[in-house]
Amino acid sequence: MFIAIIGTRFAGKSSVQDYLIHSKGFTPVRFGDLPGEVSESIIAGDNTSDFFDDAGSDASQNSNGNLDGDISPILEDFPTPDRVESRSSFLYLTPSAPSSRRNIKPPRSPPRESLYFSSSSELLDYATLNWTSNFVTVDLDAEHTVEKFVKRPWFMLIRVDAPLLDRYRRANHSSAAASSLEDFICEHDALLYGSESSKTQTPRYRTQKSNTDWSNLHSLSKFVTLDITLASLASMRSNCMKRRVGAILVRNNRILATGYNGTPRGLKNCNEGGCAQCNKAESLAEACLCLHAEENALLEAGRDRIGDGAVLYCNTCPCLTCTIKIVQTGVKDVVYNLSYKVDDASAKIFEEAGVRLRRHAPK
């Protein structure tokens, strides 16, 4: 897996990166520095991570502007112009012919030891060949760069943000020259709302919202998010005038059936006047003719195909009528996104029948 962390300045991107490195064994990777410039970036503190931001440094500066602490062990292993000719450092992968680059296998790095690449393309090639290894970076901060990676199934993009005042305090805490709050807000507004020329090209992909509980950063299965999204997509086929609902039945991570609400087969669609109840604002004596999404999915699959251990994903919590049918067909797990007016009553029936009900809201 390759995780790229993006976000606003001093939002805590490096806190997430540090957690992945120290607790999950991820290898940090960077790109863009030339061999002669790598040591300069280290001296500037760009390669260190602290609570505040990846732009900060774990090493502090003294009154003369020099770094406190001994960094010579780090610099000894870094390739400088006079060392590049004599030996290759595993911390920096120099450009080479494609055939030879595919054979590059740097030795295992100690914790927090970064791998350096000359470009995002070099990084993409290496990550593709070693996709079973875990890498993390904070250097993918441009949309055109992220687009190269986001299509890969082993890539995850995480966006980190924090309250504006918290980021301002962190910025002043880690910077020798404190900026005013007004300047910091102006910079923030220019980033988010300024013209294209004044914006930092932060990728606009949506990401999972999380708090500072890093232990739950990736606790939800990717299949849960995928299946609840597919249920929402199924609802787009609904022809009901009152509500769009979609559902899918899954067993062993394989989709058994999909369903959406609307009038039965052969009847006029609800949005074409097929159901008088749904086409009127007030309640009528006539019963609603629309089949619910859960009903459609259950009918499509049948009891034999549902078997044991099936999961029903629905973009809306099932109503009482559907709840009874779900229990009867043997479904053991129900996952929904949006609430409905009878959530508590449905939950009580599911609990009594031994069916687990969960709510999952992908962001």
N, C-alpha and C positions, 0 to 999 in steps of 0.2 A: 504494500500500500504506500502511496505517496500523498502526503497531506500538505497543502499549501495554506498558509494562514495570512489573511489580509485584514485590513481595518484601518481606522483612524489613528493618528499619532497618539502615543502614550495610552492606548486603550488596553494594553496588557497582552499583546500578541506573544511576547516572549515568555509570559507566564504559561501560556498554553504549550508553547514549544518546549519549555523546560520540563513540563509535566510529561510530555510524550517522550522526551529524551531520557529522563532519569527514571520514570516509573514504567514506561512501556518499551524501552530499548530502541527507540527510533534513532536513526542516524541523521544529523543535521547536514543539509547541503546548501551551497551558495553558488552563484554564478555571476559573471560580469567583470570580475577583477582580472587584470593581466598579471602575470607572475611577478613583475616588479612592483605592482600596486597592492598585492595582497597584504604584505607586511604593514603597509601604511594604513590599510583599513583596520587591521588588528590593533595598531597603536591608537587609532582614533576611537577604538571601542566599538566598531561596527559589528564585530563578530561575537560579542558577549551578550548575555541575556540577563535581564533582571526583572523585577516585579513590574517595572513601569512600561518598558517598550523595547523593541529590538534596536532602537536607535540609541538606547542608553548603554551604560557599561557597568559591570560588576566592580571594576576597579575604579577608585575615586581619584580625583585630581587634587594635587596640592596647590598651594598658593602660587607657585611658579607655572602652573599649567601642565606639569608633568604627571605621569601616572604613578600612583602609589602601588607598591607591590612588584614582585619580580615576574616579568613576562618573558624572560630570556629562554626558558624551556620551550615556550610556544614558538618563539621566533627561530629557534635552532632548527626546527623541522620544516620551516617554511621555505619554499623555493624562491631564491633571489636570483637576479640575472647572472651572478657568478657561480651559482650552484646548479642552474638548470642544465648547463652543458655537461656537468660531471655526473649528475644522477637525477632520477625522476622521483619526485615526492608523491606519495599516494594521496596527499591533500589537494593536489591540483592535477586535473586531467588535461594535458595539453592537446591541441587539435592534431589529428593525424588522419591518415587515409581511412575510409570507412571499414576496409577489411581488417586493419590492425586495431581500430578502435573497438570493434566488436569482441576482441580478445582481451580487453583491459579488465582485469579483476583486482582491484586494490585490496590489500590485506585488511583484515578486520580492524576497525578503528576503536580506540578507547572511547569511553563515554564523553560526549560533548566535543569530540574531534570532528571537525567539519570536512566534508568533501567539497572541493572547489571545481567549478566547470567554467570554461571560457565563454559559453553562451547557453541560452535556454535550449537550443537545439541539441547541444552536447548533453545537457542534463536529461532531455527527453529520451535520447537514444540510450543512455545508460540506465535510466529508470525503467524503460521498456524491457531491456534485456534482463534486468534484475527486479522484476515486478513483484516477486515473492518476498523481497526484503522490504523493510519499513524505513521510509525517508520522510523528513519534514523540512520545510523551508519557509522563510518569511520574505523571500526575494521576488516572488511572483506578484508584483504590484501594478502591472499594466494589463489592460484587457486583451490586447493582441497577443500577449505572452500566455495568459491563462487559457485562451482559446485553443492553443496547441495541446494543452494537457486535458482539458475538461471532457473531451470526447473519449478518453481512455477509461475503461471500467475500474481500474485500480487506483484512480485519482479521486481525492476528496478535497473540496474547497471549503474552508471555514472562515467566516467573517467575525471578527471580534470588535466590540464597541464598548464604550463606557460613558457614564454621564459626563457632560462637558466640564463641570467644575472639578470632578475627580481627575480628569485628564489634564486640566490646567495646573492643579496642584502637583501632579506628578512631573509635569514639564518643568515647573520652577524648582522642584526638588532635585531634579537630575541635571539641570542646566546651570552653568556658571553665570550666564547673563539672563536674569529673570525678565520675562516679557509681561506686558500689562494684560489684564483680562480682556480689554477691548481689542488688542491686537490678536490675541488668541481666538476670540470669537470671530473676528474678521477673517482670519485664516480658515477657520472651520466653515463659515458661510461660503467663502470662495470655493472651497473644496466641494461642498454639497450642492450649492446653488449658483455658482459663478458660471461664466461663459466657458465653452469647451476649451478655449486656450488657457484659461486660468485654473482649470480643474486638474487634479492628479487623476490619471486614468485608472481609477479603482474599478475593478470588474463589477458588473451590475447583477451577478447571479445571486439568486436567493439562497439563503443558508439556514441551517437549523439554529433556532434561538436557544441559548443556554445561559445558565448562571455560572457562578464560580465553583460549582461542584464538579470538579474535573473527573471524578470517578464515574459520573453519569454522562460523560461527554459523548460516548458512542454506545450507550447501553441498549438502545432500541435497535432491533434487527432492521436491516435495510429492506427485507422483504415486507415487513409491516408497513413501512412508508410507501413502498411501491404498490402494494395491494390496495391500500386505502386510497391511493391516487388513482388507480385503475377503476375503483368503484365510483370515484367522483367523475372520471371520464365517461363511464357508462351512463351516468345520470344525464349527460348531454344529449342522449338519444330519447329522453323522456318527452312525451307529448302531452303530459298532464298540465292543466292550466293552474293548478294550485301549488305544486311543489315538484322540483326535480330531485328524484332519488335514484341512486344506482347501487347495485350490490354485486358482489362476486363470491362464489364458493370455491374454497381452496383446500386441497388435501396434499400433504407432503410437498408443499411449495409448488404444486401444479394446479392450474385453474380448471375447475370442473364445469362451471357455468357462470354466466353473467345475467343480470336482470336489471330492468328499469321500469318505472311505473308508467302506466298508460292503459288505454282500453284494450280488451282482448282481441285476439286475432280475428280478422274478418269484419270487425266493427269500425265505424268511423272514428278517426282519431279524436282524442279529447279536445285538442286545440282546433279541431274543425267542427266542434259542436256535438261530439259523440257522447259526452257525459254532461247531462243537464246540471247535476249537482256541482261539478267543478266550474261550470261556466257562469254561475250566478254568485253574487257577493253574499247573499243571505242563504241560510240553510233551507233546503227543500225537503219535502216528504220523500222524494225519490231517493233510492239508495245510490251511492256512488258506484259507477261501473268500472272504474279503473282498478287494474291489478297493481299491487304494490311491487316494488323492485325485489324485495326478499321473496315474495310469492313466486315471481317469475323465475328467479334463480333456482328455488327449490323444485319447482315443476320441471324445469329444464334438466336438472341433474337427476332427480328421482332418488328414492330411498336407497336403492342398491348401490348407486354410484357414490352417494354421500358417505356411506359406511361409517367407520369410527374415526374420530380425530379430525373431522372436517372443521374448517374455520370459515365463518361468514364475515366478510368485510362490507360495511355499508357506510355511505357518506352521512346518513342520518340514523339516529337511534331508532330501532324497530318499535312499531306501535304494538298495542296489546294483542291484536289479531295475529300479526306476523310473529310475535314472540311465542305464542302457543304453537304455531306451525313449525317454528324453528326448533323448539324443544321436541316436538313429536318426530321430526325427521332425523334426530340423532346428532345434530350439530353440537359440538362441545365448547366452542369458543366463538364469541361475537366481538368484533372490533368495529367501532363507529367513530365518526368525526364530529358531526353537528348534533346538538341536543334537540329533543322533541318534547312536547308538552306532557308526555306520560313516561318520562325517563324513570322515575322512581317506581312506578307500578311495574314497568317492564323489568327493571332490575330485581325487584322482589321475586317475580316469577322465575327469572333465570337462576337466582340464588337457590330457590327451593328445588329447582330441577337439576342443580349441579352443573349449570352452564356458566362458564366464566364470561363476564362482560367487562370490556375495557374500552377506554376512550383514548384515541390517538389523534392528535392534531398536527399534521406536518406543516412546517413553516416554509 
